[in-house]
Amino acid sequence: MPDLGRLLDVGSGTGALAFTLAERKPRANVLGIDPSKEYVEYANSKNPFPDRVRFETGDAQQLRLADASFDASLSLLVFNFIPDPVKALKEVRRVTKPGGKSRHPSGTTEMG
């Protein structure tokens, strides 16, 4: 993952991955998306990096984000739970800049 720029955490849940990214990449900004309003509220309430990390409700299959707006994207196992993971992966690729890193382990393989 790049040391600076915008990072997208797909299926951010409680925010653990986004917080780890922010801790390890102090010049990066992280957006976590999750379909669960409760997880988003929880992650925002526990956010130790409010100036660089934020969470929003969202559907990975239909991201409300601009094309090529992230330097990198990643997730942890969420693609196992998305009804149409191929559609979601296409959306994630759409919002990740060309040449940007995209890592999405599904439990057995990496999808990007």
TAHU-V586006 format. One record per backbone hydrogen bond with DSSP energy under -0.5 kcal/mol. NH is the residue of the N-H (numbers start at 1). CO is the residue of the C=O. E is the energy in kcal/mol with one decimal. If there is no record, write none. Layout:
BEGIN
nh=(NH:NH)
co=(CO:CO)
e=(E:E)
END
This chain:
BEGIN
nh=(5:7:8:9:9:10:10:11:12:12:15:19:20:21:22:23:24:25:27:28:29:30:31:32:32:33:34:37:40:41:42:43:44:45:46:47:47:52:53:54:56:58:59:60:62:65:68:69:69:70:71:72:73:74:75:76:77:80:81:82:85:88:89:90:91:92:93:94:95:96:97:100:101:103:105:106:111)
co=(27:29:72:7:31:8:74:33:9:33:12:15:16:17:18:19:20:21:3:25:5:52:7:30:54:9:56:35:36:37:38:39:40:41:42:43:44:49:49:30:32:34:62:58:59:63:94:66:95:95:6:6:101:8:103:10:105:77:78:78:82:84:85:86:87:88:89:90:91:92:70:97:71:73:75:109:104)
e=(-1.1:-3.1:-2.1:-0.5:-3.0:-0.7:-2.6:-1.8:-0.6:-2.4:-2.6:-2.8:-2.1:-2.7:-2.4:-2.1:-2.4:-2.4:-0.8:-2.3:-3.0:-3.0:-2.6:-0.5:-2.7:-2.6:-1.6:-0.7:-2.3:-2.6:-2.4:-3.1:-2.5:-2.0:-1.5:-0.5:-0.7:-2.1:-2.5:-2.1:-2.5:-1.4:-0.5:-0.6:-2.1:-0.8:-2.8:-1.0:-0.9:-2.0:-2.1:-1.3:-2.1:-2.5:-1.4:-0.5:-1.4:-1.8:-2.3:-0.5:-0.6:-2.0:-2.6:-2.2:-1.9:-2.6:-2.5:-2.0:-1.8:-0.9:-3.4:-2.8:-0.9:-2.4:-0.7:-2.8:-1.1)
END
